[in-house]
Amino acid sequence: MRFVDSGCFTDLSSNGVLFDMFSSEGYWLFQGPRDFASNNAHGTVFASTDEAACEPTSTVQFHALHPAVHRHNTVRVQTINTSDCAPPPEAEARDYLFPDEAFMNIVQELGFNRNDGVLNLMPLVYYQSRE
């Protein structure tokens, strides 16, 4: 049995792996090796080397009570209220881990080849409702 939260088993992915950055940034699509015979627009199974290789599918969102230890690879996202264009209180800002070179090296060890490419899917409009 294999169980994963916010991950994708690379030996089962048949058309790339979608990585959720954060709402205002969009998605990164890690593409697999090209395969023009199977009509997979974003590649085939990654070259996983482990018995149960798994690639993450979302970035880390830090909680206000448990902030990031190293701030050099985090991104702070604030929403703007369009009715009065005033930024929200500091408590509504969210910190996310932004994938850096160390992250890309780990993803390579999990079977991703940088020559296959990453497709950025950026939103044009972002809407966040208050719950």
N, CA, C and O atoms as CSV, one atom per row, in Angstrom:
chain,resi,resn,atom,element,x,y,z
A,1,MET,N,N,0.835,-1.157,0.000
A,1,MET,CA,C,0.000,0.000,0.000
A,1,MET,C,C,0.891,1.235,0.000
A,1,MET,O,O,1.905,1.288,0.697
A,2,ARG,N,N,0.496,2.226,-0.793
A,2,ARG,CA,C,1.194,3.512,-0.815
A,2,ARG,C,C,0.182,4.609,-0.538
A,2,ARG,O,O,-0.911,4.616,-1.103
A,3,PHE,N,N,0.550,5.527,0.327
A,3,PHE,CA,C,-0.333,6.624,0.705
A,3,PHE,C,C,0.470,7.912,0.679
A,3,PHE,O,O,1.603,7.948,1.161
A,4,VAL,N,N,-0.104,8.969,0.121
A,4,VAL,CA,C,0.602,10.247,0.031
A,4,VAL,C,C,-0.403,11.392,0.158
A,4,VAL,O,O,-1.546,11.294,-0.289
A,5,ASP,N,N,0.056,12.478,0.779
A,5,ASP,CA,C,-0.745,13.689,0.882
A,5,ASP,C,C,0.007,14.794,0.155
A,5,ASP,O,O,1.169,15.058,0.465
A,6,SER,N,N,-0.634,15.437,-0.797
A,6,SER,CA,C,-0.027,16.495,-1.615
A,6,SER,C,C,1.199,15.976,-2.357
A,6,SER,O,O,2.265,16.590,-2.323
A,7,GLY,N,N,1.035,14.847,-3.020
A,7,GLY,CA,C,2.123,14.264,-3.794
A,7,GLY,C,C,1.575,13.439,-4.946
A,7,GLY,O,O,0.381,13.146,-5.009
A,8,CYS,N,N,2.466,13.070,-5.853
A,8,CYS,CA,C,2.097,12.263,-7.004
A,8,CYS,C,C,3.169,11.196,-7.195
A,8,CYS,O,O,4.361,11.502,-7.210
A,9,PHE,N,N,2.745,9.953,-7.338
A,9,PHE,CA,C,3.696,8.882,-7.594
A,9,PHE,C,C,4.183,8.997,-9.033
A,9,PHE,O,O,3.394,8.901,-9.973
A,10,THR,N,N,5.483,9.202,-9.198
A,10,THR,CA,C,6.024,9.467,-10.534
A,10,THR,C,C,5.975,8.257,-11.448
A,10,THR,O,O,6.015,8.417,-12.668
A,11,ASP,N,N,5.890,7.050,-10.900
A,11,ASP,CA,C,5.794,5.884,-11.772
A,11,ASP,C,C,4.378,5.682,-12.305
A,11,ASP,O,O,4.159,4.828,-13.164
A,12,LEU,N,N,3.415,6.459,-11.806
A,12,LEU,CA,C,2.032,6.363,-12.272
A,12,LEU,C,C,1.597,7.575,-13.090
A,12,LEU,O,O,0.544,7.538,-13.726
A,13,SER,N,N,2.383,8.643,-13.086
A,13,SER,CA,C,1.994,9.839,-13.832
A,13,SER,C,C,2.151,9.582,-15.317
A,13,SER,O,O,3.199,9.121,-15.770
A,14,SER,N,N,1.102,9.883,-16.076
A,14,SER,CA,C,1.158,9.593,-17.509
A,14,SER,C,C,1.145,10.857,-18.361
A,14,SER,O,O,1.179,10.762,-19.588
A,15,ASN,N,N,1.098,12.033,-17.750
A,15,ASN,CA,C,1.046,13.253,-18.554
A,15,ASN,C,C,1.538,14.455,-17.754
A,15,ASN,O,O,0.878,15.495,-17.730
A,16,GLY,N,N,2.686,14.322,-17.103
A,16,GLY,CA,C,3.242,15.411,-16.314
A,16,GLY,C,C,2.687,15.415,-14.903
A,16,GLY,O,O,1.766,14.662,-14.584
A,17,VAL,N,N,3.257,16.274,-14.052
A,17,VAL,CA,C,2.823,16.407,-12.663
A,17,VAL,C,C,2.508,17.878,-12.418
A,17,VAL,O,O,3.352,18.746,-12.642
A,18,LEU,N,N,1.289,18.155,-11.958
A,18,LEU,CA,C,0.848,19.517,-11.702
A,18,LEU,C,C,1.203,19.910,-10.275
A,18,LEU,O,O,0.873,19.197,-9.328
A,19,PHE,N,N,1.886,21.062,-10.121
A,19,PHE,CA,C,2.354,21.546,-8.828
A,19,PHE,C,C,1.645,22.853,-8.517
A,19,PHE,O,O,1.778,23.820,-9.267
A,20,ASP,N,N,0.889,22.899,-7.416
A,20,ASP,CA,C,0.139,24.081,-7.006
A,20,ASP,C,C,1.045,25.011,-6.214
A,20,ASP,O,O,1.428,24.697,-5.087
A,21,MET,N,N,1.388,26.153,-6.797
A,21,MET,CA,C,2.257,27.110,-6.100
A,21,MET,C,C,1.477,27.763,-4.969
A,21,MET,O,O,1.560,27.306,-3.829
A,22,PHE,N,N,0.734,28.802,-5.249
A,22,PHE,CA,C,-0.224,29.433,-4.351
A,22,PHE,C,C,-1.168,30.197,-5.251
A,22,PHE,O,O,-0.859,30.433,-6.419
A,23,SER,N,N,-2.308,30.585,-4.725
A,23,SER,CA,C,-3.414,31.048,-5.563
A,23,SER,C,C,-3.063,32.163,-6.537
A,23,SER,O,O,-3.508,32.127,-7.684
A,24,SER,N,N,-2.292,33.136,-6.126
A,24,SER,CA,C,-1.985,34.241,-7.024
A,24,SER,C,C,-0.865,33.913,-8.001
A,24,SER,O,O,-0.682,34.642,-8.976
A,25,GLU,N,N,-0.105,32.835,-7.772
A,25,GLU,CA,C,0.995,32.450,-8.659
A,25,GLU,C,C,0.557,31.434,-9.704
A,25,GLU,O,O,1.086,31.427,-10.816
A,26,GLY,N,N,-0.385,30.591,-9.370
A,26,GLY,CA,C,-0.871,29.608,-10.328
A,26,GLY,C,C,-0.256,28.236,-10.117
A,26,GLY,O,O,-0.034,27.807,-8.985
A,27,TYR,N,N,0.014,27.562,-11.208
A,27,TYR,CA,C,0.517,26.194,-11.181
A,27,TYR,C,C,1.792,26.075,-12.004
A,27,TYR,O,O,2.012,26.840,-12.943
A,28,TRP,N,N,2.622,25.116,-11.646
A,28,TRP,CA,C,3.751,24.691,-12.462
A,28,TRP,C,C,3.444,23.283,-12.921
A,28,TRP,O,O,3.048,22.441,-12.115
A,29,LEU,N,N,3.619,23.018,-14.184
A,29,LEU,CA,C,3.416,21.682,-14.724
A,29,LEU,C,C,4.786,21.100,-15.060
A,29,LEU,O,O,5.418,21.496,-16.039
A,30,PHE,N,N,5.240,20.148,-14.227
A,30,PHE,CA,C,6.497,19.457,-14.486
A,30,PHE,C,C,6.222,18.423,-15.570
A,30,PHE,O,O,5.446,17.490,-15.368
A,31,GLN,N,N,6.865,18.599,-16.724
A,31,GLN,CA,C,6.607,17.723,-17.853
A,31,GLN,C,C,7.542,16.519,-17.842
A,31,GLN,O,O,8.693,16.611,-17.414
A,32,GLY,N,N,7.029,15.395,-18.318
A,32,GLY,CA,C,7.830,14.190,-18.423
A,32,GLY,C,C,8.512,14.117,-19.780
A,32,GLY,O,O,8.395,15.042,-20.584
A,33,PRO,N,N,9.225,13.023,-20.043
A,33,PRO,CA,C,9.863,12.851,-21.354
A,33,PRO,C,C,8.829,12.878,-22.480
A,33,PRO,O,O,7.721,12.365,-22.327
A,34,ARG,N,N,9.194,13.471,-23.594
A,34,ARG,CA,C,8.281,13.589,-24.739
A,34,ARG,C,C,7.895,12.212,-25.276
A,34,ARG,O,O,8.725,11.309,-25.381
A,35,ASP,N,N,6.615,12.079,-25.611
A,35,ASP,CA,C,6.099,10.859,-26.222
A,35,ASP,C,C,5.026,11.263,-27.215
A,35,ASP,O,O,3.878,11.503,-26.840
A,36,PHE,N,N,5.404,11.338,-28.485
A,36,PHE,CA,C,4.472,11.799,-29.508
A,36,PHE,C,C,3.547,10.683,-29.989
A,36,PHE,O,O,2.561,10.962,-30.671
A,37,ALA,N,N,3.839,9.442,-29.655
A,37,ALA,CA,C,3.011,8.317,-30.088
A,37,ALA,C,C,1.755,8.160,-29.238
A,37,ALA,O,O,0.735,7.690,-29.740
A,38,SER,N,N,1.803,8.540,-27.973
A,38,SER,CA,C,0.669,8.326,-27.068
A,38,SER,C,C,-0.214,9.556,-26.900
A,38,SER,O,O,-1.149,9.527,-26.099
A,39,ASN,N,N,0.049,10.621,-27.621
A,39,ASN,CA,C,-0.722,11.859,-27.539
A,39,ASN,C,C,-0.721,12.463,-26.130
A,39,ASN,O,O,-1.706,13.080,-25.723
A,40,ASN,N,N,0.348,12.293,-25.404
A,40,ASN,CA,C,0.502,12.939,-24.108
A,40,ASN,C,C,1.221,14.257,-24.328
A,40,ASN,O,O,2.427,14.287,-24.574
A,41,ALA,N,N,0.477,15.337,-24.239
A,41,ALA,CA,C,1.036,16.651,-24.554
A,41,ALA,C,C,2.136,17.073,-23.589
A,41,ALA,O,O,2.995,17.879,-23.945
A,42,HIS,N,N,2.118,16.541,-22.383
A,42,HIS,CA,C,3.078,16.986,-21.374
A,42,HIS,C,C,3.992,15.872,-20.897
A,42,HIS,O,O,4.456,15.897,-19.757
A,43,GLY,N,N,4.255,14.908,-21.745
A,43,GLY,CA,C,5.243,13.892,-21.443
A,43,GLY,C,C,4.669,12.620,-20.846
A,43,GLY,O,O,3.456,12.469,-20.700
A,44,THR,N,N,5.569,11.712,-20.505
A,44,THR,CA,C,5.179,10.396,-19.995
A,44,THR,C,C,5.719,10.208,-18.585
A,44,THR,O,O,6.028,11.181,-17.897
A,45,VAL,N,N,5.831,8.973,-18.165
A,45,VAL,CA,C,6.266,8.622,-16.822
A,45,VAL,C,C,7.677,9.147,-16.574
A,45,VAL,O,O,8.560,9.018,-17.423
A,46,PHE,N,N,7.872,9.736,-15.407
A,46,PHE,CA,C,9.185,10.243,-15.035
A,46,PHE,C,C,10.163,9.085,-14.861
A,46,PHE,O,O,9.753,7.942,-14.663
A,47,ALA,N,N,11.433,9.385,-14.934
A,47,ALA,CA,C,12.473,8.370,-14.764
A,47,ALA,C,C,12.732,8.159,-13.280
A,47,ALA,O,O,13.805,8.495,-12.779
A,48,SER,N,N,11.747,7.602,-12.574
A,48,SER,CA,C,11.897,7.409,-11.136
A,48,SER,C,C,12.889,6.288,-10.866
A,48,SER,O,O,12.877,5.255,-11.535
A,49,THR,N,N,13.742,6.507,-9.885
A,49,THR,CA,C,14.782,5.527,-9.561
A,49,THR,C,C,14.461,4.749,-8.300
A,49,THR,O,O,14.993,3.656,-8.105
A,50,ASP,N,N,13.613,5.277,-7.446
A,50,ASP,CA,C,13.260,4.608,-6.207
A,50,ASP,C,C,12.084,3.669,-6.420
A,50,ASP,O,O,11.378,3.753,-7.426
A,51,GLU,N,N,11.887,2.787,-5.475
A,51,GLU,CA,C,10.778,1.854,-5.554
A,51,GLU,C,C,9.437,2.569,-5.476
A,51,GLU,O,O,8.488,2.176,-6.155
A,52,ALA,N,N,9.348,3.594,-4.673
A,52,ALA,CA,C,8.108,4.365,-4.534
A,52,ALA,C,C,8.417,5.849,-4.614
A,52,ALA,O,O,8.228,6.575,-3.638
A,53,ALA,N,N,8.889,6.305,-5.763
A,53,ALA,CA,C,9.224,7.718,-5.935
A,53,ALA,C,C,7.950,8.547,-5.960
A,53,ALA,O,O,6.962,8.172,-6.590
A,54,CYS,N,N,7.986,9.660,-5.279
A,54,CYS,CA,C,6.814,10.518,-5.165
A,54,CYS,C,C,7.275,11.964,-5.254
A,54,CYS,O,O,8.237,12.357,-4.594
A,55,GLU,N,N,6.588,12.753,-6.070
A,55,GLU,CA,C,6.932,14.162,-6.223
A,55,GLU,C,C,5.867,15.009,-5.553
A,55,GLU,O,O,4.683,14.690,-5.664
A,56,PRO,N,N,6.249,16.096,-4.849
A,56,PRO,CA,C,5.251,16.963,-4.220
A,56,PRO,C,C,4.391,17.660,-5.260
A,56,PRO,O,O,4.845,17.931,-6.372
A,57,THR,N,N,3.140,17.951,-4.895
A,57,THR,CA,C,2.219,18.607,-5.816
A,57,THR,C,C,1.702,19.942,-5.292
A,57,THR,O,O,0.829,20.546,-5.915
A,58,SER,N,N,2.218,20.410,-4.173
A,58,SER,CA,C,1.831,21.734,-3.698
A,58,SER,C,C,2.933,22.292,-2.799
A,58,SER,O,O,3.703,21.553,-2.186
A,59,THR,N,N,2.977,23.604,-2.746
A,59,THR,CA,C,3.960,24.252,-1.909
A,59,THR,C,C,3.482,24.290,-0.462
A,59,THR,O,O,2.322,23.991,-0.178
A,60,VAL,N,N,4.362,24.650,0.435
A,60,VAL,CA,C,4.053,24.691,1.861
A,60,VAL,C,C,3.516,26.065,2.222
A,60,VAL,O,O,4.108,27.083,1.864
A,61,GLN,N,N,2.383,26.094,2.938
A,61,GLN,CA,C,1.870,27.345,3.484
A,61,GLN,C,C,2.164,27.345,4.971
A,61,GLN,O,O,1.756,26.433,5.690
A,62,PHE,N,N,2.871,28.366,5.434
A,62,PHE,CA,C,3.252,28.452,6.835
A,62,PHE,C,C,2.123,29.059,7.657
A,62,PHE,O,O,1.440,29.981,7.210
A,63,HIS,N,N,1.939,28.539,8.845
A,63,HIS,CA,C,0.939,29.059,9.771
A,63,HIS,C,C,1.541,30.245,10.527
A,63,HIS,O,O,2.753,30.296,10.739
A,64,ALA,N,N,0.710,31.181,10.928
A,64,ALA,CA,C,1.207,32.377,11.625
A,64,ALA,C,C,1.908,32.016,12.937
A,64,ALA,O,O,2.842,32.703,13.350
A,65,LEU,N,N,1.459,30.937,13.595
A,65,LEU,CA,C,2.087,30.531,14.846
A,65,LEU,C,C,3.357,29.709,14.638
A,65,LEU,O,O,4.128,29.504,15.576
A,66,HIS,N,N,3.573,29.242,13.416
A,66,HIS,CA,C,4.760,28.453,13.081
A,66,HIS,C,C,5.400,29.035,11.823
A,66,HIS,O,O,5.292,28.438,10.752
A,67,PRO,N,N,6.059,30.176,11.929
A,67,PRO,CA,C,6.631,30.826,10.743
A,67,PRO,C,C,7.843,30.070,10.195
A,67,PRO,O,O,8.397,29.182,10.843
A,68,ALA,N,N,8.223,30.448,9.002
A,68,ALA,CA,C,9.380,29.829,8.356
A,68,ALA,C,C,10.654,30.177,9.106
A,68,ALA,O,O,10.810,31.296,9.594
A,69,VAL,N,N,11.562,29.219,9.195
A,69,VAL,CA,C,12.837,29.448,9.878
A,69,VAL,C,C,13.744,30.302,9.003
A,69,VAL,O,O,14.326,31.276,9.480
A,70,HIS,N,N,13.867,29.950,7.739
A,70,HIS,CA,C,14.694,30.696,6.797
A,70,HIS,C,C,13.774,31.507,5.892
A,70,HIS,O,O,12.941,30.936,5.188
A,71,ARG,N,N,13.914,32.802,5.902
A,71,ARG,CA,C,13.027,33.673,5.142
A,71,ARG,C,C,13.482,33.897,3.699
A,71,ARG,O,O,12.746,34.510,2.925
A,72,HIS,N,N,14.676,33.419,3.308
A,72,HIS,CA,C,15.192,33.756,1.981
A,72,HIS,C,C,14.429,33.082,0.852
A,72,HIS,O,O,14.480,33.565,-0.279
A,73,ASN,N,N,13.719,31.980,1.112
A,73,ASN,CA,C,12.989,31.316,0.033
A,73,ASN,C,C,11.493,31.259,0.320
A,73,ASN,O,O,10.813,30.320,-0.092
A,74,THR,N,N,10.979,32.273,1.031
A,74,THR,CA,C,9.540,32.358,1.265
A,74,THR,C,C,8.975,33.563,0.539
A,74,THR,O,O,9.686,34.525,0.248
A,75,VAL,N,N,7.683,33.494,0.253
A,75,VAL,CA,C,6.978,34.572,-0.427
A,75,VAL,C,C,5.796,34.972,0.445
A,75,VAL,O,O,5.051,34.109,0.909
A,76,ARG,N,N,5.616,36.252,0.669
A,76,ARG,CA,C,4.464,36.743,1.426
A,76,ARG,C,C,3.410,37.228,0.440
A,76,ARG,O,O,3.679,38.076,-0.410
A,77,VAL,N,N,2.212,36.680,0.565
A,77,VAL,CA,C,1.114,37.028,-0.336
A,77,VAL,C,C,0.074,37.802,0.451
A,77,VAL,O,O,-0.422,37.331,1.475
A,78,GLN,N,N,-0.256,38.998,-0.034
A,78,GLN,CA,C,-1.307,39.803,0.569
A,78,GLN,C,C,-2.363,40.073,-0.479
A,78,GLN,O,O,-2.053,40.279,-1.652
A,79,THR,N,N,-3.602,40.070,-0.053
A,79,THR,CA,C,-4.689,40.395,-0.966
A,79,THR,C,C,-5.041,41.872,-0.803
A,79,THR,O,O,-4.835,42.459,0.259
A,80,ILE,N,N,-5.573,42.459,-1.867
A,80,ILE,CA,C,-5.977,43.864,-1.846
A,80,ILE,C,C,-7.486,43.921,-2.007
A,80,ILE,O,O,-8.048,43.309,-2.915
A,81,ASN,N,N,-8.134,44.660,-1.120
A,81,ASN,CA,C,-9.580,44.833,-1.193
A,81,ASN,C,C,-9.870,45.809,-2.331
A,81,ASN,O,O,-9.458,46.968,-2.279
A,82,THR,N,N,-10.578,45.341,-3.359
A,82,THR,CA,C,-10.809,46.186,-4.539
A,82,THR,C,C,-11.806,47.295,-4.283
A,82,THR,O,O,-11.892,48.226,-5.083
A,83,SER,N,N,-12.567,47.233,-3.196
A,83,SER,CA,C,-13.557,48.285,-2.954
A,83,SER,C,C,-12.895,49.579,-2.486
A,83,SER,O,O,-13.324,50.665,-2.877
A,84,ASP,N,N,-11.848,49.479,-1.649
A,84,ASP,CA,C,-11.182,50.702,-1.197
A,84,ASP,C,C,-9.674,50.686,-1.444
A,84,ASP,O,O,-8.970,51.608,-1.030
A,85,CYS,N,N,-9.179,49.658,-2.107
A,85,CYS,CA,C,-7.764,49.507,-2.470
A,85,CYS,C,C,-6.835,49.611,-1.269
A,85,CYS,O,O,-5.687,50.034,-1.408
A,86,ALA,N,N,-7.312,49.235,-0.110
A,86,ALA,CA,C,-6.473,49.246,1.086
A,86,ALA,C,C,-6.008,47.825,1.375
A,86,ALA,O,O,-6.808,46.890,1.319
A,87,PRO,N,N,-4.732,47.652,1.683
A,87,PRO,CA,C,-4.264,46.296,1.981
A,87,PRO,C,C,-4.919,45.776,3.256
A,87,PRO,O,O,-5.235,46.557,4.154
A,88,PRO,N,N,-5.120,44.483,3.339
A,88,PRO,CA,C,-5.740,43.908,4.529
A,88,PRO,C,C,-4.793,43.980,5.725
A,88,PRO,O,O,-3.606,44.261,5.556
A,89,PRO,N,N,-5.298,43.732,6.913
A,89,PRO,CA,C,-4.410,43.711,8.082
A,89,PRO,C,C,-3.311,42.677,7.914
A,89,PRO,O,O,-3.452,41.731,7.140
A,90,GLU,N,N,-2.220,42.860,8.639
A,90,GLU,CA,C,-1.051,41.981,8.532
A,90,GLU,C,C,-1.405,40.524,8.807
A,90,GLU,O,O,-0.758,39.621,8.277
A,91,ALA,N,N,-2.420,40.285,9.627
A,91,ALA,CA,C,-2.795,38.914,9.982
A,91,ALA,C,C,-3.294,38.134,8.768
A,91,ALA,O,O,-3.262,36.904,8.776
A,92,GLU,N,N,-3.756,38.828,7.722
A,92,GLU,CA,C,-4.277,38.137,6.550
A,92,GLU,C,C,-3.206,37.830,5.514
A,92,GLU,O,O,-3.495,37.194,4.501
A,93,ALA,N,N,-1.990,38.266,5.748
A,93,ALA,CA,C,-0.893,37.925,4.845
A,93,ALA,C,C,-0.499,36.474,5.078
A,93,ALA,O,O,-0.496,35.997,6.212
A,94,ARG,N,N,-0.168,35.782,4.003
A,94,ARG,CA,C,0.202,34.382,4.102
A,94,ARG,C,C,1.611,34.189,3.563
A,94,ARG,O,O,1.982,34.781,2.550
A,95,ASP,N,N,2.397,33.356,4.246
A,95,ASP,CA,C,3.754,33.043,3.813
A,95,ASP,C,C,3.772,31.662,3.179
A,95,ASP,O,O,3.224,30.708,3.730
A,96,TYR,N,N,4.407,31.561,2.014
A,96,TYR,CA,C,4.525,30.311,1.285
A,96,TYR,C,C,5.993,30.021,1.011
A,96,TYR,O,O,6.806,30.936,0.881
A,97,LEU,N,N,6.312,28.768,0.926
A,97,LEU,CA,C,7.645,28.355,0.526
A,97,LEU,C,C,7.730,28.446,-0.990
A,97,LEU,O,O,6.914,27.853,-1.695
A,98,PHE,N,N,8.703,29.179,-1.493
A,98,PHE,CA,C,8.875,29.302,-2.942
A,98,PHE,C,C,9.959,28.328,-3.386
A,98,PHE,O,O,11.073,28.372,-2.864
A,99,PRO,N,N,9.660,27.457,-4.329
A,99,PRO,CA,C,10.665,26.482,-4.781
A,99,PRO,C,C,11.912,27.171,-5.323
A,99,PRO,O,O,11.833,28.026,-6.204
A,100,ASP,N,N,13.060,26.785,-4.782
A,100,ASP,CA,C,14.325,27.366,-5.189
A,100,ASP,C,C,15.199,26.280,-5.821
A,100,ASP,O,O,14.707,25.206,-6.168
A,101,GLU,N,N,16.476,26.560,-5.964
A,101,GLU,CA,C,17.401,25.618,-6.601
A,101,GLU,C,C,17.502,24.309,-5.820
A,101,GLU,O,O,17.589,23.237,-6.419
A,102,ALA,N,N,17.490,24.387,-4.497
A,102,ALA,CA,C,17.554,23.163,-3.685
A,102,ALA,C,C,16.324,22.293,-3.930
A,102,ALA,O,O,16.436,21.069,-4.002
A,103,PHE,N,N,15.146,22.917,-4.059
A,103,PHE,CA,C,13.926,22.167,-4.361
A,103,PHE,C,C,14.032,21.484,-5.726
A,103,PHE,O,O,13.671,20.316,-5.872
A,104,MET,N,N,14.528,22.218,-6.719
A,104,MET,CA,C,14.654,21.645,-8.064
A,104,MET,C,C,15.636,20.470,-8.069
A,104,MET,O,O,15.428,19.504,-8.802
A,105,ASN,N,N,16.695,20.535,-7.270
A,105,ASN,CA,C,17.634,19.412,-7.181
A,105,ASN,C,C,16.969,18.182,-6.576
A,105,ASN,O,O,17.220,17.061,-7.018
A,106,ILE,N,N,16.126,18.382,-5.572
A,106,ILE,CA,C,15.413,17.250,-4.979
A,106,ILE,C,C,14.433,16.649,-5.973
A,106,ILE,O,O,14.318,15.427,-6.069
A,107,VAL,N,N,13.729,17.492,-6.712
A,107,VAL,CA,C,12.775,16.999,-7.708
A,107,VAL,C,C,13.509,16.200,-8.795
A,107,VAL,O,O,12.977,15.216,-9.309
A,108,GLN,N,N,14.721,16.622,-9.140
A,108,GLN,CA,C,15.516,15.863,-10.104
A,108,GLN,C,C,15.849,14.475,-9.570
A,108,GLN,O,O,15.821,13.499,-10.319
A,109,GLU,N,N,16.160,14.382,-8.287
A,109,GLU,CA,C,16.446,13.080,-7.691
A,109,GLU,C,C,15.220,12.177,-7.698
A,109,GLU,O,O,15.347,10.952,-7.688
A,110,LEU,N,N,14.028,12.780,-7.715
A,110,LEU,CA,C,12.784,12.007,-7.737
A,110,LEU,C,C,12.391,11.574,-9.146
A,110,LEU,O,O,11.388,10.881,-9.316
A,111,GLY,N,N,13.157,11.966,-10.151
A,111,GLY,CA,C,12.898,11.495,-11.508
A,111,GLY,C,C,12.623,12.556,-12.542
A,111,GLY,O,O,12.521,12.232,-13.725
A,112,PHE,N,N,12.495,13.829,-12.149
A,112,PHE,CA,C,12.249,14.891,-13.117
A,112,PHE,C,C,13.536,15.266,-13.823
A,112,PHE,O,O,14.582,15.392,-13.186
A,113,ASN,N,N,13.469,15.445,-15.130
A,113,ASN,CA,C,14.612,15.866,-15.924
A,113,ASN,C,C,14.373,17.308,-16.362
A,113,ASN,O,O,13.365,17.596,-17.007
A,114,ARG,N,N,15.280,18.212,-16.024
A,114,ARG,CA,C,15.088,19.629,-16.363
A,114,ARG,C,C,15.004,19.874,-17.865
A,114,ARG,O,O,14.431,20.876,-18.293
A,115,ASN,N,N,15.554,18.992,-18.656
A,115,ASN,CA,C,15.468,19.145,-20.109
A,115,ASN,C,C,14.047,18.975,-20.621
A,115,ASN,O,O,13.729,19.427,-21.721
A,116,ASP,N,N,13.182,18.325,-19.834
A,116,ASP,CA,C,11.794,18.143,-20.244
A,116,ASP,C,C,10.965,19.393,-20.023
A,116,ASP,O,O,9.944,19.580,-20.685
A,117,GLY,N,N,11.380,20.245,-19.113
A,117,GLY,CA,C,10.763,21.560,-18.952
A,117,GLY,C,C,9.659,21.637,-17.930
A,117,GLY,O,O,9.072,20.635,-17.521
A,118,VAL,N,N,9.394,22.888,-17.526
A,118,VAL,CA,C,8.317,23.218,-16.599
A,118,VAL,C,C,7.442,24.263,-17.276
A,118,VAL,O,O,7.939,25.289,-17.740
A,119,LEU,N,N,6.163,24.005,-17.331
A,119,LEU,CA,C,5.208,24.931,-17.940
A,119,LEU,C,C,4.529,25.722,-16.831
A,119,LEU,O,O,3.952,25.136,-15.915
A,120,ASN,N,N,4.593,27.054,-16.906
A,120,ASN,CA,C,3.968,27.916,-15.895
A,120,ASN,C,C,2.556,28.267,-16.335
A,120,ASN,O,O,2.355,28.802,-17.426
A,121,LEU,N,N,1.585,27.968,-15.491
A,121,LEU,CA,C,0.185,28.302,-15.750
A,121,LEU,C,C,-0.206,29.395,-14.758
A,121,LEU,O,O,-0.548,29.112,-13.610
A,122,MET,N,N,-0.150,30.645,-15.212
A,122,MET,CA,C,-0.372,31.780,-14.329
A,122,MET,C,C,-1.795,32.305,-14.509
A,122,MET,O,O,-2.256,32.472,-15.638
A,123,PRO,N,N,-2.495,32.565,-13.400
A,123,PRO,CA,C,-3.867,33.095,-13.522
A,123,PRO,C,C,-3.861,34.551,-13.967
A,123,PRO,O,O,-2.964,35.319,-13.619
A,124,LEU,N,N,-4.864,34.912,-14.732
A,124,LEU,CA,C,-5.007,36.297,-15.150
A,124,LEU,C,C,-5.822,37.100,-14.137
A,124,LEU,O,O,-5.584,38.289,-13.928
A,125,VAL,N,N,-6.785,36.424,-13.516
A,125,VAL,CA,C,-7.603,37.052,-12.496
A,125,VAL,C,C,-7.626,36.121,-11.293
A,125,VAL,O,O,-7.778,34.908,-11.434
A,126,TYR,N,N,-7.474,36.699,-10.116
A,126,TYR,CA,C,-7.460,35.915,-8.887
A,126,TYR,C,C,-8.516,36.460,-7.954
A,126,TYR,O,O,-8.536,37.657,-7.668
A,127,TYR,N,N,-9.405,35.588,-7.470
A,127,TYR,CA,C,-10.469,35.998,-6.559
A,127,TYR,C,C,-10.414,35.148,-5.306
A,127,TYR,O,O,-10.369,33.920,-5.389
A,128,GLN,N,N,-10.416,35.779,-4.156
A,128,GLN,CA,C,-10.411,35.062,-2.889
A,128,GLN,C,C,-11.571,35.549,-2.058
A,128,GLN,O,O,-11.719,36.748,-1.821
A,129,SER,N,N,-12.397,34.617,-1.614
A,129,SER,CA,C,-13.511,34.992,-0.770
A,129,SER,C,C,-13.156,34.764,0.688
A,129,SER,O,O,-12.295,33.942,1.005
A,130,ARG,N,N,-13.808,35.479,1.556
A,130,ARG,CA,C,-13.581,35.316,2.998
A,130,ARG,C,C,-14.531,34.252,3.515
A,130,ARG,O,O,-15.728,34.280,3.229
A,131,GLU,N,N,-13.993,33.324,4.270
A,131,GLU,CA,C,-14.832,32.240,4.784
A,131,GLU,C,C,-15.197,32.505,6.224
A,131,GLU,O,O,-15.902,31.705,6.839
